[in-house]
Amino acid sequence: MTQFTPSSGETRIHSSDLLQLKSYLMISLVNEMGSKISEPDQYHAALENALQNLYNQLNLQLPNHIRLQLFQEIINELAGFGPIQPLLEDPTISEVMVNGAEIVFIERNGEILEAGVSFDDADHLLRVINRMIHPLGRRVDADNPTVDARLPDGSRVNAVIPPVAVDGPYLTIRKFLKNKMTMNELVKLGSLTPHMVEFLQACVAARLNILISGGTSSGKTTMLNILSGMIPGQERIVTIEDAVELQLKQRHVVRLETKSPNTDGSGEVTTRDLVRNALRMRPDRIVVGEVRGGEAMDMLQAMNTGHSGSITTLHANSPRDAIARLETLAMMAGLDMPLLPIRRQIDAALNLIVHQTRLQDGTRKTTHITEVGGMEGDVVTLSDIYKFEQTGISADGKITGELRATGIRPLFTPRLEVVGFKLRGEIFGAARSGKS
């Protein structure tokens, strides 16, 4: 084993010596700890104790800030995920994006920033990726160069390695935030108005079928979590997700999660499998994290056969685009159904589209709340109940505008009144439009 021998009475150390010391301590710790301790919390504490003992044996007198940084880097490397461990522990960071060993970006408060940390090389990054996924029963190699996984804390991990990744391994982590946004917080941020909140509460209570649409990182899951949280506690809710993110407080909740195939390609459980199975579980509501394939048709049929009040999300750029995309996904079910009957299924199943948008300044808003209002000929009609109107850009680069009611009362208003929500005219912009 490589030995590290400090000079007598040494108080300063060169960067090359510091790297040598770090390597020596890490190798010594690995040899000493072995597999004696398996519990993460116990391992972490034992590692810190062993590291301090080794450091004392070397009789070093490093400046305190250097010693603390050295210790933290070693602990992160052996008990965490290396240089990105502090990023994962930072509650203000929502996403970590590693573009090869030398470039790491983060998302904080909707803004993309370079993190200022790096890995030693591609092999170092690959070791960290493997440390993440191996305990989860996943693997990544040249034959299987992409992998999706969920960390124990709920964070979603995607890794891509060569030959698919051109510039070395890529790693993306969507962090699981323990403190989810609430409706009141979204109102404070200007993502919703109080009238929109009141309207959405009524729609959930009236068991309307709701589709949440939007682009990547636009706030779809946040909105899904909030709307699902409004479901009455006595109802049986079955949730279906690729990676569990919903944090429902109701007691009568059944959570299902998809399963990737085994190394031999068998054992996969898809969202479509789970939607079909959910229908046999006597659900009052079905909540699907995201539809992206043939399960869209199963979801529509469920909404049309007594499972009203269901909620799901979909990647789309506008409410109209969401309808078109839903048509495409439904056709992937392989039922050989013509387009017009599919559109009629969509019209009969859906009541409302809540569209999320991530604006150019990084802020997220509910830019449309749109009623699915029937068919005109062979076209599904849409009516905006609320819409964001951009007015300009401020001096600091922030987009300015107003979330407004359009003055249109939805056709399903009687359903809201049946469950006790007789919404005032101003909620729909009556005062502004002159309508009563």
C-alpha positions, 0 to 999 in steps of 0.5 A: 500500500502507498505510504504517506509520510509527512515532514516533521512539524509540517503545518503546510501541505502542497496540493499534490501532497494533499491528494496523496494524503487523501488517497492514502486515507481512503485506501486505509479506511477501505481496508480497515472498514471492509464490510464489518458494518452494513447499516448506513448510519452506523457506517457513517459514524464508524467511518468518521471515527476511523478517519479521525484516528488515522489522521491523529496517527499521522501527527498532522497539523493541517489548518482546520479549514483544510482538515475539515474539507479533506474529511468531508471529501473523504466521507462523501466519497466513501459514504456518499456520492462523491463531489455531488453529495453536498448538492444532494443535501442542499434543500434549495437545489431541485435538480443535479445535471452531470454533463461528463466528469468536468461539468456539473449544473444545478437547478435552484429556484428555477434557474440553471447554474454551474455548480463549480464541482467536478469528478476526477475523471470518467471512471470516478463518475462511473464509480459513483453511478454504480454506487447509486444503482447497484443497491437498487438492483440496476446495472449499466454497461456497454450492452445496457448503456441507460438506466433509470432508478429511484434512490431510497429518498425518492429522488429520480436518477437517470444515467447514460454511459458510452457508447450512447453518451458521446462525452463520457457518462451523463447523470441526471438526478431529479431530487425528491423534495420533502417539503412539497409546494402548497396551493397557498405557496403557489399563490404567493409565487404568482403561479395561481390566483385565489380564484383559480384555487377555489375553482380547482378545489370545486372541480376535484370535489365534483369528481371531474376528470383532470389532465395536467399538461406541460413541458419538462420541469414545468410543475406538472408533478407539483400540481398533481400532488396538490390536486390529489391532496384535495381528494376527500379522505374517505375515497379509495385512491390508487396511484400509479407512478414510474417513480413514487413522488406523490405525498398524499396524506389520506389514509385510504391510498394504494401506491403502485410503481412500475418495474423495469425488466430484469437483466434477462429482459423478463419481469417488466411491469408497465404503467399500462399493466398497473392501470389495468390492474388498478381497475380490479382494486375497487378504486374511487379515483385513479391517479397516474403520474404520467401517461406516455404510451398505450395506457392512455387508452386504458385511462380514458376507458377507466374515466368513461366507465365509472372512475370519475375524478381521476387525474393524470399528467401528460407532456404537451406544449398547450392544451390543444397540443395535449389533446393531439398528443393524447390521440397519438398515445391512445392509438399506441394501444394497438386497438386499431380504432379510427381517430374519430372514435378516439376523439369521442372517447377523449371528449367523453372522458376529460373535463378539464386541462390544467396546463403548466408552463415554465417561462423563459425566466425560469418561473412556473405558472399555470397558464391555462385552465381549459374546459373540454367542452364537446365536439364540433364536427370531428374536432374536440372543442376547448374553452379557456376558463383562465389564461395567463396574458404576458404583458412584457419583461421587467428590467431584471429579466422577469416576465410580467403578466396577469392570470385572468379569468376569461369570463366564460362559465364552464358547461359543467357548472351544475356539477360543481353546484351539486357538491355545494360549490356555487361559485361567485360570478367574479371567480369567472371574471364576471365583473371584468367582462360584464357577465353575471 
